[in-house]
Amino acid sequence: MSLTPLARLPRMARPWCGIFLLLIGTSGTLSAAELKVNEARLRLLPGDLPAAGYFILVNPSETNITLTGADSPAFGNVMMHRTVNQDGVTRMQPVAQIELAAGEQIEFAPGGYHLMLMKRTRSLAIGDDIEVTLFFANGQQQSITFRAVSPTIQ
């Protein structure tokens, strides 16, 4: 007679194995596929000037997420920034991460959060599609296609 792996464990350890397996099966990892990105656009400035990435990130899941950064093969450097106004002076402030609660959304828009894309690696024109990958604290990644738009479009 062959014993199952669970039957080989000491009797007192068996209930804990079931709890452990249940926790593994219901862990709170969020798949990047569950996230939604709307209105992804990249305001393209002339020459080698930085571009700004805007979009709406929607978290329809029941799990909080943390956006930790972004990258694009079309740019040598991509950073998350936030526009802040202190004592009447507007400036950009680097942001290391952005928390997004379950069921909520955050808008990356002029005057607020945005991606700053610097050091172009190739020529870009209005209407081009640019791939950008978003990175999350849980190790997930999500590739998004941004459309290059005129700097006059908000």
HUWOFEN-V203968 format. One record per helix or strand of 3 or more residues. SS is the DSSP state (a for helix, b for strand). FROM is the first residue (numbers start at 1). TO is the last residue. If there is no record, write none. Layout:
[[SS;FROM;TO] [SS;FROM;TO]]
This chain:
[[a;5;8] [a;11;25] [a;32;34] [b;35;44] [b;51;59] [b;65;71] [b;75;86] [b;89;94] [b;98;100] [b;105;108] [b;113;120] [b;129;136] [b;141;150]]
